[in-house]
Amino acid sequence: MMRHVVMFRWKEGVEPAHAAATAGALRRLPALIPQIVEYACGTDLGVAPTNFDFAVSARFASLDDYITYRDHPEHQAVVQSMIGPFVAERSAVQFDES
């Protein structure tokens, strides 16, 4: 199994409603992309001021399944319409859970 984790800092002025809509769009992906084993996303709880604003954590059976997700048109549509134009900073990692 492998894990993909991505974190965003929204651009100044991005409203909480946009973050909620983004979470809603992302949460639809597991029903559309069968390679996703587990999926979670959400807004940071505000525990530390240095935290990122939003995170996604996904689990896949293989690297090939992750790449299928990464390049999937439904995922790319969310990235291009709801994430890319609104993100000031992004950080990601993929790692083997074994």
N, C-alpha and C positions, 0 to 999 in steps of 0.2 A: 504494500500500500504506500501511496505517496500523498503528501499534503501540500497544498498551495495556499499561501497566506499573502494577502495584499492589503495595504493600508493607504489611505488617502488623507491629505489635508485639503479641504475645500478652499477655493478662492474666496477672498474677502467678499462678503455680501451674499453668499449662498445661503438661502433660507432653510430652516429645519424641514419645511415641507418638501423641499427638493430632495433632501437626504432620505426622508421617509418614502418618497416616490421611487427613488433609486433602489432602496431596499425592497420595495414591492416588486419592481421589475426584475431584480436579481433573484428573488425568491421563486419566481415562476420558472427559472431555468432548469431546475431538476426534473420537472415534468416534461421538458422539451429536449433535454440532452441526457440520454440514458447512461452515459459514461460516468455521470456524477454519482458517487456512492453516498456522500454526505455533504451538506451545504449549510452554511450559516453566515449571516452578515448583520451588521447593525452599526448604529452610532455609538461613539465612545461615551462612557458614563460620566466623564468629566472628573475622574478621580485625581488626575495629575495634569498640570498645565502643559507639559511637554508631549502628551500623547497625541497620536494622530486622531483625526475626526471620525473616521469610518473605517471598518475592516470587513474583509471577506475571508472565510476559511472554507476550503473545499478539500474533499478526500476523493482519491481516484485509485483504481486497482493497479494502474500502470502509468508510466510516462506517456505512452501512446494515447491513453484515454484522456490525460490532461491536455495534450496537444489538440486532440479532437475538440475538447471543450474550448480551449483557448481560441481556436480558429473557427468555431461554429458560428454560422451567420446570426443566430439568435443572441449569442453572447456578444458578438461584435456590434450588433445593433444597439445593445444597452451601453456598451463602452463608448461608442461613437456619439450617441445622442444624450446620454445622461451622466457620463463620467468624464470623459476626455475634456470637453469644453469647460468644465466646472472645477477641475482639479488643479491645485497649485503645486502639489508635491505628491509623489507616489513612491512606495517602497514595496518590494515583493520578494518572496523566497519560496522555493519549492524544495521539499526534502523528503527523504525516504523515512518512513515511520518504523521500519524494522530495526 
